[in-house]
Amino acid sequence: MYKITLLVLLVFSGCSIPSFIETDNITIFQRSVHVPNTNGVLHLKAKGYSFFNWITNTKLAVMPPTDEEPIFDFDFFENGENLKKAKERLKKLKKYPVMSTGSCFIVDKFNDYYYAVTAKHVVAMIEPEVFIDNQKGEVVYVLPRADAAILRFKSNKIYPIYKISIKAKVMDDAWLVGYPGDVIHTIRKFTVKGYVCNVSKTELWFAGGGARGMSGGPMLNDKDEVVGIISKFLPSLHPCDNFINNVPSRYFKYALEVIISKEKIKDLTNRINILKKKKS
């Protein structure tokens, strides 16, 4: 067996002193490259309407309503105006068709429905019709304080369901997955490797590149858990990589749990009512 001599540099007080170590064999440790499962990331297309103000000739994009009140991405209420007066003013506005494309990812399944999450601005329209992987879906809930929305759809296909993590840390490895629009006249899924570079209560920043159009796709950790939603793209700040702003997963995690809990209660109530009818 051949002996291999290793040159080891020992650093003392800023100086490098060579030291030789003889060994019969050597093992080289190479960091394994994780390849995330991206089968649960799907292409999303939304069609609907926005408002066109024929008086001021400006376009106003409107968010789908939540259970509480309509959510708009412009300053909807004028000074001292309530919702009733605002609706009266909207009668002066005309609707015009709009279309948007982006990404979404599967986070749960209950009964016959898959539940998916996307960025709110991807479905920012009135009466949105959503198509997930070319299958008809619907907007279930729009988060009022974050760029996130929850969808659902039925499918005969089998998709993986991503777990959700709220434990992202700075310098964690991360992957962005999404569909950056029309790439050479085809719809393609892109996966970008990078790392978490900043964490706050409201934002999760990714360094490593990306492309406009990947909005709504997931930010995954090395366990294929979702830690955020792709939201905003920022150009490269030399000499750094591109920075991508993500919505932390805690925003939609609890909203999703509430939605699924309500569906389970509704399902249980229906079963109880059916049993009561049978007994009577």
N, C-alpha and C positions, 0 to 999 in steps of 0.2 A: 504494500500500500504506500502510495506516494505521500510525502509530508508536504503540507502547504504552509508557507511562511506568511504570516499576516503582519502588515505594517500598521501599528496602532499609534496614533498621535495623542499623546497625553499633554494636556494643556495646563500649565502652571503659570500663574501670574501673567497671563497674556502671551506666554511663549509656548511654542509647539516643540516638544521633545520626542523624537522617534523612539519607539520601543518595539522589539521584535518578539513575537510569540509563535512557537512551533506547535502545530496540531496535526493529527492524523487525518482528520476529515473536517469538513465545514458544511454547515447548513445555511442556505441563504433564504431568509424570510421575505417573501414578497406579499405586499398587501393585496388581499383578494379584491377583485372588482365586482361589486354588487350590481346585478342587473335586475331592475324592478319589474314587477308584473304590471304591465300597462293595459291589460285586456279589459279592465273596468273603467277605462277612460274613453269616453265616447264623443263623437262629433255632434254638435248641437246647432240647429238652425231655428231661428225664431222669425215669425212674420206677424205683423200687426199694424197699428196705427199710432201716429203721433199727431199733435195739433199744429195747425198752420194759422198764424194770426194774419188775416187778410188786411188788417188795418196797418200794422207795423211791418208786415212782410218779413216776419221772423219765425223760425221754427222752434217749437218748444217740446222737448222730449218728456214724456210722462211715465212714471213708474207704475207697475201694476199695483192695485190696492191691497192692503193687508186687512186683517180683521178689525183693526183699530180705525185707521183713516187712510186716505190716499197718500202715497209717498211720491214726491216729485223731485226731479233733479235740477229744478230751477227755482227761483224765489217765487213760489206760487202765490202766496198771500201778500197783497199790498198793505200799506200802512193802515192799521185799524180795521182790516177786512177779516170777516169770519168766513167759515166754509160755505155758508149759504150764498153770501154775496159773491164769493169767488166762483161758485158754480154759475151764477147769473152772468158773470163776465165771460165765462168759458163758452157761452152761447154764441159769442162773436168769433169764436175760433172754428176753423174747419179742420176736419181730419184728413190726413194724407198717409198713404201706405209706406211702411218702412220694413226693412229686413236686416237681420243681424246673424252672424255666425260666431261660434266659439266652441268651447269644450265644457264637458261636465263629467262627473265621476260618481259611481254607484257606492252608496253608503249603507243601504239597508234594503230588506225585502219583507213585505208583510202581505199575506194573502196572495193576490195575483199581481201586486204592484211592486215594481222596483222604485226605490227612492234615490234621487240623485241631487247633487249640489252643483251650482254654477255661480258665476259672478252676477250680481244684480244688474249691472249695466248691459249685459248680453241680452237680457229680456226686458230692457227698459222701453216698454211700449204699451199702448192701450189694447185691450182684447188680444193678448199674445197667443199665437198658435205656435207650439213648440214641437220640433221633430228631433227625437233623440235616436241616433243611429238609424235614421230614416223611419222611425216609428213614432206615431202620434203620442204626445205627452201633454202634460198640463203643469202650470205654475201653481204650487200648493201654498207657498208662503214666501213673502219677501221681507227680509230683515230690515227694520227701519233705521238701524244705526251702523250698518256695515254693508260692504259691497258683496252681498251674498243672497242667494235665493234657493229655495228647495223645490224640486220638481218630482213628478212621478209619472210612470208609464208602465204599460203592460207589454210583455214580450214572451215569446216561446223560446228565445235564446237563453243560454245560461251564462251569466256574467259573474265574475268574482266581486265580492263585497269588501270594500276597504274598511279597516278599523280606523278609529280616530284617536289621535294622540294630542295632548295639550302640553307636552314636555319638550318643546324645541329649545335648544340652547345654542349660543354663539359658537361657531366653528363646527357644528354638527354637519356631517355629510347630508346632502339633499339633492333631490331630483325634481325637475319640473317636467310635466307631461301635458301636451296639448296639441291642438290643430291650428297652426298659424295661417289659416286662410288658404287661398288658391296658390299652391306651389307647383309651378310649371303645368298649370291646367289640371292638377289633380289634388285631391284631398289627402294629406299625409299627416301621420302622427309623429311628432317630434319628442324626443327625450333629451333633456339637457342636464348634465352633471355639474354640481357646484356645491356651495356650502351656505349655511346660515351665517350672515354677517352682522345682523342686528335684531334684537328682540325687544318689543315693548308691549304694553297692554293692548294697543290697538293695531300694531303693525308687526310684520315679520318680513325681514329683508333677505333676499337671496342674491348671492354674487356668483356669477358664472355664465351669464348670457341668457338669451331667450329671444323670442320673436313676437312682434305685435300680432294679435289674433289668437294667442294661446290662452286668453282670458277665460276664467272659469275652470281651468284644469287644476289638478292637485299639485301641491308641493309634498313630496313623499320623503320619509326618512329611510334609513337603511333596513328597517323592518317592514317596509311597504305600508306604513301607517301614514294617514293624511295629517299633516301638521298645519296646512294652510291652503288658501285658494289664490290662484294667480289673479292679480287685480290690475296693477299698473306697471307699465314698462318705462324705464328711464334710460336715456342714451348713456354710453360709456363716459365715465369721468376719468380722464387720463391721469395716472396709468392703470386705473382699476378696470375690472370687468364691468359688463352691463349689470345694472341693479334692477331687480324685479321686486315690486311691493306685493306682499301677500296678506290676505285677511287671516288672522289666527283661527285655528279650527274651533276654539272654544266658543266663538260667536254662533256657529251653526250647530254645534254638538248638542247643546241643551234644547235649542229650538226643535231639532229633529226628534229628540227623546220625548218632548211634549206632544208632537204630532203623532208619533207612533203609539204613545200611551192612549191618546184620544181614540185612535182607530181601534185599538185593542178593546177599550171600554165599549165602543160602539158595536164591535163584533160580538162581544160577550152579551150585551143587552139584546141584540137581535136573536141570539141563540136561546136566551131565556124566554123571550116572547114567543118563539116558535114552540118551545116545550110547553108553555102555558096553553097555547092554542090546541096542541095535541091532547093535553089532559082534559081540556074542557070539551 
